[in-house]
Amino acid sequence: MSTAIKPEARDLDADLAICEAATRGPWMWTWNGLCLSPEGAVDSGDYVAWLQHSEGPNDEDRKFIADARAGWPYAIRRSQEAEQENDKLRDEINLLQEQLKQHRSHCFD
């Protein structure tokens, strides 16, 4: 028996709205904060977040935070598209099963 706690289902539309409401990216980390990184710019743009911490986030955390701006909306959209395709395929399977059932019933009449 598994004791793992099942995570609550997320509202992907709400999550996507949160992503889209955030400051447009791309984002990048500078030595002291998270900045906008306009395409082709040498210098960073306006700050999205500024971090004052004795050691600051590690490299993995900085990459995650900066890449999440583009990555999460993309992943959410892909998930929603996959769910729509899954629903479509389930409907097709149900239709085909019903047609097969009708076909079989006519064979034995």
MODELLER restraints for C-alpha pairs under 7 A, 6 or more apart:
rsr = mdl.restraints
at = mdl.atoms
rsr.add(forms.Gaussian(group=physical.xy_distance, feature=features.Distance(at['CA:12:A'], at['CA:76:A']), mean=6.44, stdev=0.5))
rsr.add(forms.Gaussian(group=physical.xy_distance, feature=features.Distance(at['CA:16:A'], at['CA:73:A']), mean=5.79, stdev=0.5))
rsr.add(forms.Gaussian(group=physical.xy_distance, feature=features.Distance(at['CA:16:A'], at['CA:76:A']), mean=6.60, stdev=0.5))
rsr.add(forms.Gaussian(group=physical.xy_distance, feature=features.Distance(at['CA:19:A'], at['CA:69:A']), mean=6.86, stdev=0.5))
rsr.add(forms.Gaussian(group=physical.xy_distance, feature=features.Distance(at['CA:19:A'], at['CA:73:A']), mean=6.12, stdev=0.5))
rsr.add(forms.Gaussian(group=physical.xy_distance, feature=features.Distance(at['CA:25:A'], at['CA:36:A']), mean=5.98, stdev=0.5))
rsr.add(forms.Gaussian(group=physical.xy_distance, feature=features.Distance(at['CA:25:A'], at['CA:37:A']), mean=6.83, stdev=0.5))
rsr.add(forms.Gaussian(group=physical.xy_distance, feature=features.Distance(at['CA:25:A'], at['CA:69:A']), mean=6.54, stdev=0.5))
rsr.add(forms.Gaussian(group=physical.xy_distance, feature=features.Distance(at['CA:26:A'], at['CA:36:A']), mean=6.07, stdev=0.5))
rsr.add(forms.Gaussian(group=physical.xy_distance, feature=features.Distance(at['CA:26:A'], at['CA:37:A']), mean=5.46, stdev=0.5))
rsr.add(forms.Gaussian(group=physical.xy_distance, feature=features.Distance(at['CA:26:A'], at['CA:38:A']), mean=6.68, stdev=0.5))
rsr.add(forms.Gaussian(group=physical.xy_distance, feature=features.Distance(at['CA:26:A'], at['CA:70:A']), mean=7.00, stdev=0.5))
rsr.add(forms.Gaussian(group=physical.xy_distance, feature=features.Distance(at['CA:27:A'], at['CA:34:A']), mean=6.74, stdev=0.5))
rsr.add(forms.Gaussian(group=physical.xy_distance, feature=features.Distance(at['CA:27:A'], at['CA:35:A']), mean=5.64, stdev=0.5))
rsr.add(forms.Gaussian(group=physical.xy_distance, feature=features.Distance(at['CA:27:A'], at['CA:36:A']), mean=4.55, stdev=0.5))
rsr.add(forms.Gaussian(group=physical.xy_distance, feature=features.Distance(at['CA:27:A'], at['CA:37:A']), mean=5.22, stdev=0.5))
rsr.add(forms.Gaussian(group=physical.xy_distance, feature=features.Distance(at['CA:27:A'], at['CA:66:A']), mean=5.21, stdev=0.5))
rsr.add(forms.Gaussian(group=physical.xy_distance, feature=features.Distance(at['CA:28:A'], at['CA:34:A']), mean=5.78, stdev=0.5))
rsr.add(forms.Gaussian(group=physical.xy_distance, feature=features.Distance(at['CA:28:A'], at['CA:35:A']), mean=5.41, stdev=0.5))
rsr.add(forms.Gaussian(group=physical.xy_distance, feature=features.Distance(at['CA:28:A'], at['CA:36:A']), mean=6.18, stdev=0.5))
rsr.add(forms.Gaussian(group=physical.xy_distance, feature=features.Distance(at['CA:28:A'], at['CA:37:A']), mean=5.81, stdev=0.5))
rsr.add(forms.Gaussian(group=physical.xy_distance, feature=features.Distance(at['CA:28:A'], at['CA:66:A']), mean=5.53, stdev=0.5))
rsr.add(forms.Gaussian(group=physical.xy_distance, feature=features.Distance(at['CA:29:A'], at['CA:35:A']), mean=5.99, stdev=0.5))
rsr.add(forms.Gaussian(group=physical.xy_distance, feature=features.Distance(at['CA:29:A'], at['CA:62:A']), mean=6.63, stdev=0.5))
rsr.add(forms.Gaussian(group=physical.xy_distance, feature=features.Distance(at['CA:29:A'], at['CA:66:A']), mean=6.86, stdev=0.5))
rsr.add(forms.Gaussian(group=physical.xy_distance, feature=features.Distance(at['CA:32:A'], at['CA:50:A']), mean=6.54, stdev=0.5))
rsr.add(forms.Gaussian(group=physical.xy_distance, feature=features.Distance(at['CA:32:A'], at['CA:51:A']), mean=6.26, stdev=0.5))
rsr.add(forms.Gaussian(group=physical.xy_distance, feature=features.Distance(at['CA:33:A'], at['CA:47:A']), mean=6.95, stdev=0.5))
rsr.add(forms.Gaussian(group=physical.xy_distance, feature=features.Distance(at['CA:33:A'], at['CA:49:A']), mean=5.80, stdev=0.5))
rsr.add(forms.Gaussian(group=physical.xy_distance, feature=features.Distance(at['CA:33:A'], at['CA:50:A']), mean=4.32, stdev=0.5))
rsr.add(forms.Gaussian(group=physical.xy_distance, feature=features.Distance(at['CA:33:A'], at['CA:51:A']), mean=5.37, stdev=0.5))
rsr.add(forms.Gaussian(group=physical.xy_distance, feature=features.Distance(at['CA:34:A'], at['CA:47:A']), mean=5.86, stdev=0.5))
rsr.add(forms.Gaussian(group=physical.xy_distance, feature=features.Distance(at['CA:34:A'], at['CA:48:A']), mean=5.44, stdev=0.5))
rsr.add(forms.Gaussian(group=physical.xy_distance, feature=features.Distance(at['CA:34:A'], at['CA:49:A']), mean=4.96, stdev=0.5))
rsr.add(forms.Gaussian(group=physical.xy_distance, feature=features.Distance(at['CA:34:A'], at['CA:50:A']), mean=6.11, stdev=0.5))
rsr.add(forms.Gaussian(group=physical.xy_distance, feature=features.Distance(at['CA:35:A'], at['CA:44:A']), mean=6.01, stdev=0.5))
rsr.add(forms.Gaussian(group=physical.xy_distance, feature=features.Distance(at['CA:35:A'], at['CA:45:A']), mean=5.82, stdev=0.5))
rsr.add(forms.Gaussian(group=physical.xy_distance, feature=features.Distance(at['CA:35:A'], at['CA:46:A']), mean=5.62, stdev=0.5))
rsr.add(forms.Gaussian(group=physical.xy_distance, feature=features.Distance(at['CA:35:A'], at['CA:47:A']), mean=4.21, stdev=0.5))
rsr.add(forms.Gaussian(group=physical.xy_distance, feature=features.Distance(at['CA:35:A'], at['CA:48:A']), mean=5.13, stdev=0.5))
rsr.add(forms.Gaussian(group=physical.xy_distance, feature=features.Distance(at['CA:35:A'], at['CA:49:A']), mean=6.86, stdev=0.5))
rsr.add(forms.Gaussian(group=physical.xy_distance, feature=features.Distance(at['CA:36:A'], at['CA:44:A']), mean=6.11, stdev=0.5))
rsr.add(forms.Gaussian(group=physical.xy_distance, feature=features.Distance(at['CA:36:A'], at['CA:45:A']), mean=4.77, stdev=0.5))
rsr.add(forms.Gaussian(group=physical.xy_distance, feature=features.Distance(at['CA:36:A'], at['CA:46:A']), mean=5.57, stdev=0.5))
rsr.add(forms.Gaussian(group=physical.xy_distance, feature=features.Distance(at['CA:36:A'], at['CA:47:A']), mean=6.23, stdev=0.5))
rsr.add(forms.Gaussian(group=physical.xy_distance, feature=features.Distance(at['CA:36:A'], at['CA:48:A']), mean=6.42, stdev=0.5))
rsr.add(forms.Gaussian(group=physical.xy_distance, feature=features.Distance(at['CA:37:A'], at['CA:44:A']), mean=5.22, stdev=0.5))
rsr.add(forms.Gaussian(group=physical.xy_distance, feature=features.Distance(at['CA:37:A'], at['CA:45:A']), mean=5.59, stdev=0.5))
rsr.add(forms.Gaussian(group=physical.xy_distance, feature=features.Distance(at['CA:38:A'], at['CA:45:A']), mean=6.61, stdev=0.5))
